[in-house]
Amino acid sequence: MISQPTSLVAPDHYVAAFKQFASNGASKAPVWVAETRQAAIERFAERGFPTTRQEAWRFTSLKPILRHGFVLATPNAGRITAADLEIHRIDPSIPVVVLVNGRFAPELTRVPDIEGVTVASLRQAMQDHEALVRPHLTKHAKDEENPFVSLNAAFIDDGTFVHVAANAQAGSIQIIHAFVTNGERAEVAHPRTLIVVDAGGSASIVESFVTIGMGVTWTNGVTELVVGQNAQLEAYRLQYESLDAFHTASTWSWQERDSRLTNMIFTFGGALTRHDIVSVLDGEGAESTLNGLSVLGGRQHVDYHTVLDHAKPHCKSWEYFNGVFDGRSRGVFNGRIIVREGAQKTDAKQTNNNLLLTDTARADSQPQLEIYADDVRCTHGATLGPIDEAHLFYMQSRGLTREHAKRLLTHGFASEILNEVALAPLRQRLDTMVHDRLRTESAG
Amino acid sequence: MLEIKNLHAGVDGAEILKGVNLSVKAGELHAIMGPNGSGKSTLANVLAGHPAYEVTEGSVTFEGQDLLAMKPEERAVAGVFLAFQYPVEIRGVTNGYFLQSAVNSVRKARGEEELDTLEFAELLEEKLEAIGWDDSLIHRAVNEGFSGGEKKRNEILQLIALEPKLAILDETDSGLDIDAVRTVAEAVNQFRNEDRAFIVVTHYQRILEYLTPDHVHVLAHGRVVKSGGKELAHELEAKGYDWIREEVAVG
């Protein structure tokens, strides 16, 4: 375990790291990338890290992260083999992209061989596919309110690029973000994912964030999802990093006319997770589903800030976030729905349900509706509380012990989200993970 | 099998049962009737161990064991079953999985081998066939979106899967049309034998047409005020409960 100095690391630490980064290997990047980075680090330096005095960070103190002077993670691909990743594969038949400490690992990657489907390292794509990458990279992930997005953009170096050409069907692709650590230094990676599905295309992408080894890590990721006209994208994100892991991330989606996006976020790991999700419905008839499930215990903390931005009329969005909090864990959910002027016939539904398994677990839920159109339907609801005693008694009266009944009911609560996972091997995988987690939690 | 002596119980400090005495032998079917608020459901829930009810006096023994000292799940394992008047809806848990968990919990506690999914499916199929029901409720979430009739049928299904020694039916007939009452009653009848006892709590005489009770008790103001044979049920149906109240008041 790395000793924890009591003083906090200043943003300068990362500005200095940037200078070093920009002056060595990273200098091989195209000029437009270098410019993007430079602008991003300047914005970061200007604002620094947010504090709990800022509304959007009120419930999440970053002090646990700022106690460490993280250094940029070195590529450790040589330290793991395909065998180490086997348990993280959701299905061996699904093509897989592996990133080790943010760096594309070609020897562990197997890309799909489908016409019209490009899967490449972002580093490669920034050079070879500028015409496809440049119009989108950092264009959707806005960093005005979130310096972590700036920090990620400043250190853009590698990641995953998926492009699905018009009417191409990419099938399923898994991206494994493996953080390989031996605990010698506290390391940070800034993985970047860009998924672009052109008109009429479809894809199903699973991003898994895992830790291999013991040590303090910080993943600061950004995922941009672009869904073209009448295109369809399922994006799943599983984060089950270690309890020594910090995780700041944001997912930005931008949808065109008649497109459908299902975006599902699963958080089981990490000591502290902050995830911002911004979904822009920017074409008539677009539909967006945003679901989340957290199952946390101990002193874990998760903070979701979500925005569903209805920019055009006749769009629909559904948002369901369930959280299970055991021990002294804590969940924060802030759900904003914006209906822009003229976005008539918007239909938006938001629900945030939190199950508190102990008296010391805590959840805060804040819905925020900003509606600038008059012919819309927006509903939101939040619940918070322990398992229903009536449900427990019902199960006990059928012979289940109280502990068993709790597990079954908690799993049932999680299943409300799990059952929405269309990708069958992933759903089974998640179901097993939740099952195992609940066993461990109740045993401990 | 079951001995209830001078049972006093209530909820939130208000006494509802004020000295109930009842003795049930194996193979018997007892009907407990009474007006609303007489304490019928309280009695049923106290026997099942509902945590909201507090027993202040008296005793209940089940096959020689102190039932009141047992947790709800221990009572289930010992063979006590309550078919609830208002079964709860549980989202996210499938009925089949719940039923399998319940059956296995009871088997495990009794030191029997647990059934795997396949074995359980076979057992369930057998049981459903015996009562002539289909498996349409099995794959849905527990009671979620069930009609009143489906909920009651689901309680009976659990009863049949768990094979209790003592089954308490709390107003299982309430809110059901006559066909549904008959369906439920027929399933119960199939399940009757000399080792098993039933307590049927009901407001109406209707279900008793099909069940033929050995004993009928009238509960009023938290006490059994009158007991008799099945003819008492007919009398109640014809005359209502008022004459009992008067009789008790006079007596």
Chai-1 contact restraints between the chains, C-beta under 6 A:
chainA,res_idxA,chainB,res_idxB,connection_type,confidence,min_distance_angstrom,max_distance_angstrom,comment,restraint_id
A,A390,B,V88,contact,1.0,0.0,6.0,A-B,restraint_1
A,H391,B,V88,contact,1.0,0.0,6.0,A-B,restraint_2
A,H391,B,I90,contact,1.0,0.0,6.0,A-B,restraint_3
A,F393,B,H50,contact,1.0,0.0,6.0,A-B,restraint_4
A,Y394,B,V88,contact,1.0,0.0,6.0,A-B,restraint_5
A,Q396,B,P72,contact,1.0,0.0,6.0,A-B,restraint_6
A,Q396,B,E73,contact,1.0,0.0,6.0,A-B,restraint_7
A,S397,B,A48,contact,1.0,0.0,6.0,A-B,restraint_8
A,S397,B,P72,contact,1.0,0.0,6.0,A-B,restraint_9
A,S397,B,A76,contact,1.0,0.0,6.0,A-B,restraint_10
A,S397,B,L82,contact,1.0,0.0,6.0,A-B,restraint_11
A,R398,B,A76,contact,1.0,0.0,6.0,A-B,restraint_12
A,R398,B,A102,contact,1.0,0.0,6.0,A-B,restraint_13
A,G399,B,E73,contact,1.0,0.0,6.0,A-B,restraint_14
A,G399,B,A76,contact,1.0,0.0,6.0,A-B,restraint_15
A,G399,B,V77,contact,1.0,0.0,6.0,A-B,restraint_16
A,G399,B,A102,contact,1.0,0.0,6.0,A-B,restraint_17
A,G399,B,S105,contact,1.0,0.0,6.0,A-B,restraint_18
A,G399,B,V106,contact,1.0,0.0,6.0,A-B,restraint_19
A,L400,B,S101,contact,1.0,0.0,6.0,A-B,restraint_20
A,L400,B,S105,contact,1.0,0.0,6.0,A-B,restraint_21
A,T401,B,E73,contact,1.0,0.0,6.0,A-B,restraint_22
A,L408,B,V93,contact,1.0,0.0,6.0,A-B,restraint_23
A,G412,B,G92,contact,1.0,0.0,6.0,A-B,restraint_24
A,G412,B,V93,contact,1.0,0.0,6.0,A-B,restraint_25
A,F413,B,G92,contact,1.0,0.0,6.0,A-B,restraint_26
A,S415,B,G92,contact,1.0,0.0,6.0,A-B,restraint_27
A,E416,B,G92,contact,1.0,0.0,6.0,A-B,restraint_28
